[in-house]
Amino acid sequence: MPPARFSQAPTLIEAGYDVTFPSPLEVVGPKGLPEPIVQNLHMAFKNAMGDAEHQAVLKKFDMSNLYLSPEDSTKASRAEVEKIGKIVQTLGLQKK
């Protein structure tokens, strides 16, 4: 869905291109990070997402505020890597 100020502009899908490009802002840590630390960081960032200043910056740049749990974020990242990998293979761009 286009930002309000571009409401008349078609999305890529509406223009006939079956493609989307997410622009996630994520915080990631090393594999094996202890669960209490993961949850502490997760809650701090989840709470910060509701901050008025954060909301104002999102609005300024026509960005949406999409919350994903650590598990859902991992799933989404893996799905995106798989999707991009298929595009790379289809276009013959993989490293040989």
N, CA, C and O atoms as a printed pandas DataFrame, in Angstrom:
     atom_number atom_name residue_name chain_id  residue_number  x_coord  y_coord  z_coord
0              1         N          MET        A               1    0.843   -1.172    0.000
1              2        CA          MET        A               1    0.000    0.000    0.000
2              3         C          MET        A               1    0.892    1.240    0.000
3              4         O          MET        A               1    1.771    1.364    0.853
4              5         N          PRO        A               2    0.680    2.153   -0.936
5              6        CA          PRO        A               2    1.530    3.344   -0.983
6              7         C          PRO        A               2    1.231    4.279    0.184
7              8         O          PRO        A               2    0.120    4.283    0.713
8              9         N          PRO        A               3    2.233    5.077    0.587
9             10        CA          PRO        A               3    2.006    6.069    1.639
10            11         C          PRO        A               3    0.884    7.026    1.228
11            12         O          PRO        A               3    0.612    7.200    0.040
12            13         N          ALA        A               4    0.253    7.627    2.193
13            14        CA          ALA        A               4   -0.884    8.521    1.942
14            15         C          ALA        A               4   -0.550    9.615    0.931
15            16         O          ALA        A               4   -1.372    9.937    0.074
16            17         N          ARG        A               5    0.650   10.186    1.024
17            18        CA          ARG        A               5    0.972   11.280    0.107
18            19         C          ARG        A               5    1.181   10.802   -1.327
19            20         O          ARG        A               5    1.264   11.616   -2.247
20            21         N          PHE        A               6    1.267    9.491   -1.522
21            22        CA          PHE        A               6    1.389    8.919   -2.857
22            23         C          PHE        A               6    0.216    7.984   -3.151
23            24         O          PHE        A               6    0.365    6.992   -3.865
24            25         N          SER        A               7   -0.923    8.303   -2.606
25            26        CA          SER        A               7   -2.069    7.401   -2.708
26            27         C          SER        A               7   -2.499    7.128   -4.145
27            28         O          SER        A               7   -3.118    6.098   -4.410
28            29         N          GLN        A               8   -2.189    8.012   -5.065
29            30        CA          GLN        A               8   -2.560    7.806   -6.465
30            31         C          GLN        A               8   -1.518    7.003   -7.247
31            32         O          GLN        A               8   -1.777    6.576   -8.372
32            33         N          ALA        A               9   -0.352    6.800   -6.656
33            34        CA          ALA        A               9    0.707    6.035   -7.334
34            35         C          ALA        A               9    0.452    4.545   -7.143
35            36         O          ALA        A               9    0.195    4.101   -6.024
36            37         N          PRO        A              10    0.520    3.769   -8.218
37            38        CA          PRO        A              10    0.299    2.326   -8.069
38            39         C          PRO        A              10    1.499    1.661   -7.395
39            40         O          PRO        A              10    2.634    2.120   -7.523
40            41         N          THR        A              11    1.230    0.589   -6.687
41            42        CA          THR        A              11    2.315   -0.222   -6.149
42            43         C          THR        A              11    2.925   -1.002   -7.310
43            44         O          THR        A              11    2.353   -1.041   -8.399
44            45         N          LEU        A              12    4.086   -1.624   -7.082
45            46        CA          LEU        A              12    4.686   -2.442   -8.139
46            47         C          LEU        A              12    3.739   -3.560   -8.564
47            48         O          LEU        A              12    3.619   -3.862   -9.751
48            49         N          ILE        A              13    3.072   -4.168   -7.597
49            50        CA          ILE        A              13    2.135   -5.250   -7.921
50            51         C          ILE        A              13    0.979   -4.710   -8.751
51            52         O          ILE        A              13    0.571   -5.344   -9.724
52            53         N          GLU        A              14    0.447   -3.555   -8.383
53            54        CA          GLU        A              14   -0.647   -2.959   -9.159
54            55         C          GLU        A              14   -0.190   -2.582  -10.570
55            56         O          GLU        A              14   -0.999   -2.550  -11.498
56            57         N          ALA        A              15    1.092   -2.301  -10.730
57            58        CA          ALA        A              15    1.636   -1.944  -12.041
58            59         C          ALA        A              15    2.001   -3.179  -12.865
59            60         O          ALA        A              15    2.482   -3.057  -13.992
60            61         N          GLY        A              16    1.772   -4.362  -12.305
61            62        CA          GLY        A              16    2.009   -5.582  -13.057
62            63         C          GLY        A              16    3.295   -6.314  -12.739
63            64         O          GLY        A              16    3.639   -7.282  -13.418
64            65         N          TYR        A              17    4.011   -5.870  -11.717
65            66        CA          TYR        A              17    5.261   -6.518  -11.325
66            67         C          TYR        A              17    5.027   -7.278  -10.022
67            68         O          TYR        A              17    4.729   -6.668   -8.995
68            69         N          ASP        A              18    5.157   -8.581  -10.054
69            70        CA          ASP        A              18    4.898   -9.405   -8.875
70            71         C          ASP        A              18    6.120   -9.400   -7.955
71            72         O          ASP        A              18    6.828  -10.400   -7.831
72            73         N          VAL        A              19    6.348   -8.265   -7.322
73            74        CA          VAL        A              19    7.530   -8.125   -6.477
74            75         C          VAL        A              19    7.257   -7.100   -5.373
75            76         O          VAL        A              19    6.565   -6.103   -5.581
76            77         N          THR        A              20    7.804   -7.365   -4.230
77            78        CA          THR        A              20    7.776   -6.404   -3.125
78            79         C          THR        A              20    9.176   -6.356   -2.534
79            80         O          THR        A              20    9.930   -7.324   -2.633
80            81         N          PHE        A              21    9.517   -5.257   -1.933
81            82        CA          PHE        A              21   10.821   -5.099   -1.315
82            83         C          PHE        A              21   10.652   -4.556    0.094
83            84         O          PHE        A              21   10.475   -3.351    0.278
84            85         N          PRO        A              22   10.703   -5.435    1.095
85            86        CA          PRO        A              22   10.590   -4.944    2.460
86            87         C          PRO        A              22   11.853   -4.183    2.852
87            88         O          PRO        A              22   12.927   -4.398    2.290
88            89         N          SER        A              23   11.707   -3.322    3.793
89            90        CA          SER        A              23   12.852   -2.574    4.297
90            91         C          SER        A              23   12.859   -2.692    5.816
91            92         O          SER        A              23   12.615   -1.713    6.520
92            93         N          PRO        A              24   13.139   -3.894    6.319
93            94        CA          PRO        A              24   13.047   -4.090    7.761
94            95         C          PRO        A              24   14.182   -3.409    8.520
95            96         O          PRO        A              24   15.317   -3.331    8.051
96            97         N          LEU        A              25   13.845   -2.937    9.667
97            98        CA          LEU        A              25   14.841   -2.435   10.615
98            99         C          LEU        A              25   14.818   -3.426   11.766
99           100         O          LEU        A              25   13.828   -3.522   12.491
100          101         N          GLU        A              26   15.890   -4.151   11.931
101          102        CA          GLU        A              26   15.922   -5.212   12.920
102          103         C          GLU        A              26   17.146   -5.085   13.811
103          104         O          GLU        A              26   18.154   -4.480   13.446
104          105         N          VAL        A              27   17.023   -5.664   14.967
105          106        CA          VAL        A              27   18.162   -5.810   15.860
106          107         C          VAL        A              27   18.401   -7.310   15.969
107          108         O          VAL        A              27   17.494   -8.063   16.324
108          109         N          VAL        A              28   19.612   -7.741   15.665
109          110        CA          VAL        A              28   19.941   -9.163   15.724
110          111         C          VAL        A              28   21.145   -9.368   16.627
111          112         O          VAL        A              28   21.955   -8.465   16.837
112          113         N          GLY        A              29   21.234  -10.559   17.144
113          114        CA          GLY        A              29   22.354  -10.882   18.021
114          115         C          GLY        A              29   23.013  -12.172   17.566
115          116         O          GLY        A              29   22.558  -12.805   16.613
116          117         N          PRO        A              30   24.067  -12.555   18.234
117          118        CA          PRO        A              30   24.777  -13.773   17.842
118          119         C          PRO        A              30   23.964  -15.027   18.172
119          120         O          PRO        A              30   23.160  -15.037   19.104
120          121         N          LYS        A              31   24.189  -16.070   17.397
121          122        CA          LYS        A              31   23.550  -17.351   17.657
122          123         C          LYS        A              31   23.910  -17.799   19.074
123          124         O          LYS        A              31   25.054  -17.666   19.509
124          125         N          GLY        A              32   22.925  -18.327   19.776
125          126        CA          GLY        A              32   23.168  -18.830   21.123
126          127         C          GLY        A              32   23.057  -17.781   22.212
127          128         O          GLY        A              32   23.377  -18.055   23.368
128          129         N          LEU        A              33   22.608  -16.583   21.861
129          130        CA          LEU        A              33   22.415  -15.537   22.870
130          131         C          LEU        A              33   21.432  -16.060   23.922
131          132         O          LEU        A              33   20.365  -16.551   23.555
132          133         N          PRO        A              34   21.754  -15.972   25.205
133          134        CA          PRO        A              34   20.873  -16.516   26.237
134          135         C          PRO        A              34   19.461  -15.920   26.155
135          136         O          PRO        A              34   19.290  -14.716   25.962
136          137         N          GLU        A              35   18.464  -16.785   26.306
137          138        CA          GLU        A              35   17.060  -16.392   26.175
138          139         C          GLU        A              35   16.677  -15.208   27.064
139          140         O          GLU        A              35   15.941  -14.340   26.596
140          141         N          PRO        A              36   17.131  -15.121   28.324
141          142        CA          PRO        A              36   16.763  -13.954   29.126
142          143         C          PRO        A              36   17.248  -12.635   28.504
143          144         O          PRO        A              36   16.566  -11.615   28.604
144          145         N          ILE        A              37   18.408  -12.657   27.872
145          146        CA          ILE        A              37   18.917  -11.447   27.215
146          147         C          ILE        A              37   18.080  -11.139   25.984
147          148         O          ILE        A              37   17.737   -9.983   25.739
148          149         N          VAL        A              38   17.746  -12.174   25.200
149          150        CA          VAL        A              38   16.898  -11.990   24.026
150          151         C          VAL        A              38   15.581  -11.338   24.450
151          152         O          VAL        A              38   15.149  -10.358   23.842
152          153         N          GLN        A              39   14.950  -11.874   25.480
153          154        CA          GLN        A              39   13.653  -11.348   25.912
154          155         C          GLN        A              39   13.765   -9.936   26.474
155          156         O          GLN        A              39   12.878   -9.112   26.248
156          157         N          ASN        A              40   14.831   -9.646   27.195
157          158        CA          ASN        A              40   15.032   -8.305   27.742
158          159         C          ASN        A              40   15.186   -7.275   26.622
159          160         O          ASN        A              40   14.554   -6.219   26.650
160          161         N          LEU        A              41   16.023   -7.587   25.646
161          162        CA          LEU        A              41   16.207   -6.689   24.503
162          163         C          LEU        A              41   14.920   -6.566   23.698
163          164         O          LEU        A              41   14.539   -5.476   23.270
164          165         N          HIS        A              42   14.260   -7.698   23.499
165          166        CA          HIS        A              42   13.009   -7.711   22.745
166          167         C          HIS        A              42   11.980   -6.769   23.368
167          168         O          HIS        A              42   11.378   -5.954   22.670
168          169         N          MET        A              43   11.784   -6.879   24.652
169          170        CA          MET        A              43   10.773   -6.039   25.325
170          171         C          MET        A              43   11.172   -4.569   25.287
171          172         O          MET        A              43   10.312   -3.702   25.129
172          173         N          ALA        A              44   12.450   -4.277   25.429
173          174        CA          ALA        A              44   12.898   -2.883   25.384
174          175         C          ALA        A              44   12.601   -2.268   24.013
175          176         O          ALA        A              44   12.098   -1.147   23.932
176          177         N          PHE        A              45   12.910   -2.994   22.942
177          178        CA          PHE        A              45   12.657   -2.470   21.602
178          179         C          PHE        A              45   11.170   -2.451   21.280
179          180         O          PHE        A              45   10.689   -1.527   20.624
180          181         N          LYS        A              46   10.446   -3.454   21.732
181          182        CA          LYS        A              46    8.990   -3.480   21.501
182          183         C          LYS        A              46    8.348   -2.263   22.155
183          184         O          LYS        A              46    7.500   -1.606   21.551
184          185         N          ASN        A              47    8.748   -1.964   23.376
185          186        CA          ASN        A              47    8.199   -0.793   24.078
186          187         C          ASN        A              47    8.608    0.505   23.393
187          188         O          ASN        A              47    7.816    1.444   23.316
188          189         N          ALA        A              48    9.835    0.562   22.897
189          190        CA          ALA        A              48   10.318    1.780   22.236
190          191         C          ALA        A              48    9.565    2.059   20.939
191          192         O          ALA        A              48    9.476    3.211   20.513
192          193         N          MET        A              49    9.028    1.029   20.311
193          194        CA          MET        A              49    8.296    1.215   19.055
194          195         C          MET        A              49    7.077    2.122   19.237
195          196         O          MET        A              49    6.628    2.752   18.280
196          197         N          GLY        A              50    6.549    2.192   20.442
197          198        CA          GLY        A              50    5.388    3.025   20.701
198          199         C          GLY        A              50    5.729    4.453   21.089
199          200         O          GLY        A              50    4.829    5.273   21.267
200          201         N          ASP        A              51    7.003    4.764   21.223
201          202        CA          ASP        A              51    7.434    6.100   21.620
202          203         C          ASP        A              51    6.972    7.145   20.601
203          204         O          ASP        A              51    7.054    6.915   19.394
204          205         N          ALA        A              52    6.491    8.280   21.081
205          206        CA          ALA        A              52    5.963    9.332   20.207
206          207         C          ALA        A              52    7.015    9.840   19.218
207          208         O          ALA        A              52    6.689   10.086   18.057
208          209         N          GLU        A              53    8.255   10.001   19.647
209          210        CA          GLU        A              53    9.304   10.467   18.736
210          211         C          GLU        A              53    9.564    9.440   17.638
211          212         O          GLU        A              53    9.752    9.798   16.475
212          213         N          HIS        A              54    9.574    8.191   18.008
213          214        CA          HIS        A              54    9.763    7.122   17.022
214          215         C          HIS        A              54    8.612    7.136   16.008
215          216         O          HIS        A              54    8.834    7.031   14.802
216          217         N          GLN        A              55    7.409    7.266   16.504
217          218        CA          GLN        A              55    6.236    7.314   15.627
218          219         C          GLN        A              55    6.315    8.509   14.674
219          220         O          GLN        A              55    5.938    8.396   13.508
220          221         N          ALA        A              56    6.796    9.641   15.159
221          222        CA          ALA        A              56    6.915   10.838   14.322
222          223         C          ALA        A              56    7.929   10.627   13.195
223          224         O          ALA        A              56    7.700   11.056   12.064
224          225         N          VAL        A              57    9.039    9.972   13.501
225          226        CA          VAL        A              57   10.045    9.700   12.470
226          227         C          VAL        A              57    9.474    8.750   11.423
227          228         O          VAL        A              57    9.671    8.953   10.225
228          229         N          LEU        A              58    8.773    7.721   11.866
229          230        CA          LEU        A              58    8.150    6.798   10.914
230          231         C          LEU        A              58    7.196    7.545    9.986
231          232         O          LEU        A              58    7.205    7.343    8.772
232          233         N          LYS        A              59    6.390    8.393   10.567
233          234        CA          LYS        A              59    5.418    9.149    9.762
234          235         C          LYS        A              59    6.138   10.062    8.765
235          236         O          LYS        A              59    5.732   10.165    7.607
236          237         N          LYS        A              60    7.192   10.713    9.213
237          238        CA          LYS        A              60    7.954   11.633    8.355
238          239         C          LYS        A              60    8.460   10.937    7.096
239          240         O          LYS        A              60    8.482   11.536    6.021
240          241         N          PHE        A              61    8.865    9.677    7.226
241          242        CA          PHE        A              61    9.423    8.942    6.102
242          243         C          PHE        A              61    8.445    7.918    5.519
243          244         O          PHE        A              61    8.847    7.013    4.788
244          245         N          ASP        A              62    7.164    8.069    5.846
245          246        CA          ASP        A              62    6.117    7.181    5.332
246          247         C          ASP        A              62    6.433    5.705    5.583
247          248         O          ASP        A              62    6.243    4.858    4.711
248          249         N          MET        A              63    6.911    5.421    6.774
249          250        CA          MET        A              63    7.236    4.042    7.137
250          251         C          MET        A              63    6.168    3.494    8.071
251          252         O          MET        A              63    5.624    4.219    8.903
252          253         N          SER        A              64    5.875    2.211    7.926
253          254        CA          SER        A              64    4.924    1.584    8.829
254          255         C          SER        A              64    5.663    1.008   10.028
255          256         O          SER        A              64    6.875    0.798    9.985
256          257         N          ASN        A              65    4.930    0.760   11.077
257          258        CA          ASN        A              65    5.495    0.207   12.298
258          259         C          ASN        A              65    5.008   -1.233   12.404
259          260         O          ASN        A              65    3.898   -1.477   12.879
260          261         N          LEU        A              66    5.811   -2.172   11.974
261          262        CA          LEU        A              66    5.427   -3.578   11.977
262          263         C          LEU        A              66    6.180   -4.305   13.073
263          264         O          LEU        A              66    7.408   -4.388   13.052
264          265         N          TYR        A              67    5.435   -4.826   14.025
265          266        CA          TYR        A              67    6.037   -5.570   15.125
266          267         C          TYR        A              67    6.109   -7.046   14.772
267          268         O          TYR        A              67    5.125   -7.622   14.308
268          269         N          LEU        A              68    7.249   -7.652   14.985
269          270        CA          LEU        A              68    7.411   -9.100   14.872
270          271         C          LEU        A              68    8.128   -9.603   16.118
271          272         O          LEU        A              68    9.084   -8.989   16.593
272          273         N          SER        A              69    7.655  -10.724   16.634
273          274        CA          SER        A              69    8.340  -11.360   17.761
274          275         C          SER        A              69    9.687  -11.885   17.272
275          276         O          SER        A              69    9.910  -11.965   16.064
276          277         N          PRO        A              70   10.581  -12.242   18.178
277          278        CA          PRO        A              70   11.861  -12.802   17.727
278          279         C          PRO        A              70   11.663  -14.020   16.810
279          280         O          PRO        A              70   12.374  -14.179   15.818
280          281         N          GLU        A              71   10.703  -14.863   17.151
281          282        CA          GLU        A              71   10.457  -16.057   16.338
282          283         C          GLU        A              71    9.912  -15.684   14.956
283          284         O          GLU        A              71   10.353  -16.223   13.941
284          285         N          ASP        A              72    8.952  -14.761   14.927
285          286        CA          ASP        A              72    8.371  -14.339   13.652
286          287         C          ASP        A              72    9.389  -13.589   12.796
287          288         O          ASP        A              72    9.379  -13.705   11.570
288          289         N          SER        A              73   10.256  -12.827   13.433
289          290        CA          SER        A              73   11.302  -12.115   12.703
290          291         C          SER        A              73   12.258  -13.105   12.049
291          292         O          SER        A              73   12.656  -12.914   10.899
292          293         N          THR        A              74   12.626  -14.148   12.761
293          294        CA          THR        A              74   13.499  -15.183   12.213
294          295         C          THR        A              74   12.840  -15.850   11.016
295          296         O          THR        A              74   13.481  -16.048    9.984
296          297         N          LYS        A              75   11.561  -16.198   11.145
297          298        CA          LYS        A              75   10.830  -16.833   10.039
298          299         C          LYS        A              75   10.777  -15.910    8.827
299          300         O          LYS        A              75   11.011  -16.348    7.700
300          301         N          ALA        A              76   10.472  -14.639    9.055
301          302        CA          ALA        A              76   10.365  -13.678    7.955
302          303         C          ALA        A              76   11.709  -13.486    7.261
303          304         O          ALA        A              76   11.770  -13.413    6.034
304          305         N          SER        A              77   12.778  -13.404    8.034
305          306        CA          SER        A              77   14.115  -13.237    7.448
306          307         C          SER        A              77   14.502  -14.450    6.615
307          308         O          SER        A              77   15.043  -14.311    5.519
308          309         N          ARG        A              78   14.226  -15.630    7.133
309          310        CA          ARG        A              78   14.553  -16.850    6.381
310          311         C          ARG        A              78   13.745  -16.935    5.087
311          312         O          ARG        A              78   14.275  -17.326    4.047
312          313         N          ALA        A              79   12.471  -16.571    5.150
313          314        CA          ALA        A              79   11.626  -16.595    3.947
314          315         C          ALA        A              79   12.142  -15.599    2.910
315          316         O          ALA        A              79   12.138  -15.893    1.715
316          317         N          GLU        A              80   12.585  -14.426    3.359
317          318        CA          GLU        A              80   13.093  -13.410    2.438
318          319         C          GLU        A              80   14.402  -13.866    1.795
319          320         O          GLU        A              80   14.611  -13.651    0.601
320          321         N          VAL        A              81   15.276  -14.487    2.565
321          322        CA          VAL        A              81   16.535  -14.999    2.016
322          323         C          VAL        A              81   16.241  -16.078    0.970
323          324         O          VAL        A              81   16.881  -16.116   -0.081
324          325         N          GLU        A              82   15.285  -16.944    1.254
325          326        CA          GLU        A              82   14.916  -17.991    0.293
326          327         C          GLU        A              82   14.357  -17.370   -0.990
327          328         O          GLU        A              82   14.708  -17.788   -2.094
328          329         N          LYS        A              83   13.492  -16.378   -0.837
329          330        CA          LYS        A              83   12.887  -15.704   -1.993
330          331         C          LYS        A              83   13.969  -15.031   -2.853
331          332         O          LYS        A              83   13.973  -15.170   -4.076
332          333         N          ILE        A              84   14.868  -14.314   -2.212
333          334        CA          ILE        A              84   15.935  -13.633   -2.944
334          335         C          ILE        A              84   16.869  -14.661   -3.598
335          336         O          ILE        A              84   17.344  -14.454   -4.715
336          337         N          GLY        A              85   17.125  -15.765   -2.894
337          338        CA          GLY        A              85   17.963  -16.819   -3.453
338          339         C          GLY        A              85   17.389  -17.377   -4.750
339          340         O          GLY        A              85   18.127  -17.644   -5.699
340          341         N          LYS        A              86   16.076  -17.551   -4.786
341          342        CA          LYS        A              86   15.433  -18.050   -6.005
342          343         C          LYS        A              86   15.567  -17.047   -7.145
343          344         O          LYS        A              86   15.784  -17.430   -8.295
344          345         N          ILE        A              87   15.437  -15.772   -6.825
345          346        CA          ILE        A              87   15.593  -14.727   -7.851
346          347         C          ILE        A              87   17.013  -14.732   -8.385
347          348         O          ILE        A              87   17.227  -14.640   -9.594
348          349         N          VAL        A              88   17.990  -14.842   -7.483
349          350        CA          VAL        A              88   19.400  -14.872   -7.889
350          351         C          VAL        A              88   19.652  -16.061   -8.811
351          352         O          VAL        A              88   20.327  -15.923   -9.831
352          353         N          GLN        A              89   19.111  -17.229   -8.456
353          354        CA          GLN        A              89   19.297  -18.416   -9.302
354          355         C          GLN        A              89   18.603  -18.244  -10.642
355          356         O          GLN        A              89   19.172  -18.576  -11.682
356          357         N          THR        A              90   17.382  -17.730  -10.630
357          358        CA          THR        A              90   16.640  -17.536  -11.869
358          359         C          THR        A              90   17.393  -16.613  -12.818
359          360         O          THR        A              90   17.397  -16.827  -14.030
360          361         N          LEU        A              91   18.026  -15.594  -12.264
361          362        CA          LEU        A              91   18.750  -14.622  -13.088
362          363         C          LEU        A              91   20.187  -15.077  -13.395
363          364         O          LEU        A              91   20.901  -14.419  -14.152
364          365         N          GLY        A              92   20.603  -16.203  -12.804
365          366        CA          GLY        A              92   21.947  -16.708  -13.051
366          367         C          GLY        A              92   23.032  -15.875  -12.386
367          368         O          GLY        A              92   24.152  -15.788  -12.891
368          369         N          LEU        A              93   22.706  -15.269  -11.269
369          370        CA          LEU        A              93   23.665  -14.370  -10.612
370          371         C          LEU        A              93   24.445  -15.017   -9.483
371          372         O          LEU        A              93   25.277  -14.357   -8.860
372          373         N          GLN        A              94   24.197  -16.299   -9.200
373          374        CA          GLN        A              94   24.882  -16.940   -8.082
374          375         C          GLN        A              94   26.371  -17.087   -8.375
375          376         O          GLN        A              94   26.787  -17.209   -9.527
376          377         N          LYS        A              95   27.144  -17.071   -7.330
377          378        CA          LYS        A              95   28.597  -17.211   -7.448
378          379         C          LYS        A              95   28.912  -18.627   -7.914
379          380         O          LYS        A              95   28.333  -19.594   -7.420
380          381         N          LYS        A              96   29.822  -18.740   -8.859
381          382        CA          LYS        A              96   30.163  -20.068   -9.413
382          383         C          LYS        A              96   31.469  -20.554   -8.885
383          384         O          LYS        A              96   31.911  -21.646   -9.241
